[in-house]
Structure formats: structure tokens, C-alpha cells
């Protein structure tokens, strides 16, 4: 299989992306994107759906692949139609619980991982993250859930 094929075709046809909002003690794990679409924005772990994979399995894989953390629970947060950064993809965002400490596993795509309070997030945010946060607040208000 061609690595990152979804990045090669998502300028031609819509593809499928996933993201995982790791929330712990009222803080969310974010990193500054580099070397890819949305560079300079802050995002959580995420990427493209691989052939034969469910969106939830992709989110679990991306968290492990990018941060070394293991997802123990995932809940669908939102689905959106992203047409940004000269790309078009259907995006599934998950709210997840994960164990372990975040490590920078893909330094070519992210500067570093840091925990940010939900009321003091870095800017600018990656567009799928903005949409997912809007969904999170609509569903939960300012209440922080998944406090592990």
C-alpha cells in the first residue's frame, strides 16, 4: 500500500479522516502541525482511514502511532465535511480515554505534544478540532468529562 495515499488523492476526491480528542484532568493533548496541511495550527492525534479499517480503529491507531498512548475508550464526537487547506474529506472525531504518557513519535508532522486547559487553548486550531470542540461544548457545556 502507498503510504499516506489519502494525502495524494484528497485534492481529487473526498477521503476520510479521523481525530482523537484525548482529555485528561480537564486538559486536552494538542501539538502544532508541521510539514502537512494545516501546518502552524494546533491539533490532536489524527490522520487518514486505511483500507479495511473502521473510523474508531483508525483513531485508536493514530493515537498510538503519534503519541505512544493506548486508547481504552472511544466515543464518537462528531462527523464533519472538511473543505479546508486545499483538501476535501469527511472527518470523524472521537472523544477518547488513553493511558500512558504522550511521546513525540512523528517529529516530521508535529513539533511537540502538550496538555492544554480547555479554557486556555493555543491558537490557531486545526479546523476539524474547532468543529469537534464546538460539538463537545454543545453536548457537554463547560462540564469536563472523561476525567481520568
URMO-V919274 format. One record per residue. N is the residue number from 1. RES is the residue in one small letter. SS is DSSP state (@ for helix, = for strand, . for the rest). D_CENTER is the distance of its C-alpha to the mean C-alpha in Angstrom with 1 decimal. Layout:
BEGIN
n-><N	N>
res-><RES	RES>
ss-><SS	SS>
d_center-><D_CENTER	D_CENTER>
END
This chain:
BEGIN
n-><1	2	3	4	5	6	7	8	9	10	11	12	13	14	15	16	17	18	19	20	21	22	23	24	25	26	27	28	29	30	31	32	33	34	35	36	37	38	39	40	41	42	43	44	45	46	47	48	49	50	51	52	53	54	55	56	57	58	59	60	61	62	63	64	65	66	67	68	69	70	71	72	73	74	75	76	77	78	79	80	81	82	83	84	85	86	87	88	89	90	91	92	93	94	95	96	97	98	99	100	101	102	103	104	105	106	107	108	109	110	111	112	113	114	115	116	117	118	119	120	121	122	123	124	125	126	127	128	129	130	131	132	133	134	135	136	137	138	139	140	141	142	143	144	145	146	147	148>
res-><x	x	x	x	x	x	x	x	x	x	x	x	x	x	x	x	x	x	x	x	x	x	x	x	x	x	x	x	x	x	x	x	x	x	x	x	x	x	x	x	x	x	x	x	x	x	x	x	x	x	x	x	x	x	x	x	x	x	x	x	x	x	x	x	x	x	x	x	x	x	x	x	x	x	x	x	x	x	x	x	x	x	x	x	x	x	x	x	x	x	x	x	x	x	x	x	x	x	x	x	x	x	x	x	x	x	x	x	x	x	x	x	x	x	x	x	x	x	x	x	x	x	x	x	x	x	x	x	x	x	x	x	x	x	x	x	x	x	x	x	x	x	x	x	x	x	x	x>
ss-><.	.	.	.	@	@	@	@	@	.	.	.	.	.	=	=	=	=	=	=	=	=	=	=	.	.	=	=	=	=	=	=	=	.	.	.	.	.	.	.	.	=	=	.	=	=	=	=	.	.	.	.	.	.	@	@	@	@	@	@	@	@	@	@	@	@	@	.	.	=	=	=	=	=	=	=	=	=	=	=	=	=	.	.	.	.	.	.	=	=	=	=	=	=	=	=	=	=	=	.	.	.	.	.	.	.	.	.	.	=	=	=	=	=	=	=	=	.	.	.	.	.	.	.	=	.	@	@	@	@	@	@	@	@	@	@	@	@	@	@	.	.	.	.	.	.	.	.>
d_center-><22.7	21.7	18.7	15.9	18.2	15.6	15.6	19.3	19.8	17.3	19.9	22.5	21.0	17.9	15.5	12.6	8.9	6.2	2.8	4.2	6.0	8.6	11.7	14.9	18.2	17.0	14.5	10.8	9.4	8.5	9.8	11.6	10.9	14.2	15.9	13.8	13.3	12.2	13.8	14.8	11.9	9.7	5.9	3.9	3.9	3.7	7.1	10.2	12.2	15.3	18.7	19.7	16.4	15.2	11.8	11.7	13.1	10.5	7.7	10.4	11.3	8.2	8.2	11.9	12.1	10.1	11.3	14.1	13.3	14.4	12.9	16.0	14.9	12.4	13.1	12.1	11.2	11.7	12.3	12.8	14.7	13.3	16.2	15.2	15.7	18.4	16.2	16.1	13.7	13.1	9.6	9.0	6.7	7.9	9.4	10.3	13.1	13.2	16.3	17.3	16.7	13.9	15.3	14.5	14.7	13.9	15.8	16.2	12.6	11.9	14.8	14.2	12.2	13.7	13.8	14.4	16.4	15.2	18.4	18.0	14.7	14.9	15.3	14.6	11.0	9.0	10.4	7.7	6.8	10.6	11.2	9.2	11.1	14.2	13.9	13.5	16.5	18.5	18.3	18.8	20.4	20.2	20.5	18.1	17.5	16.5	18.6	18.9>
END
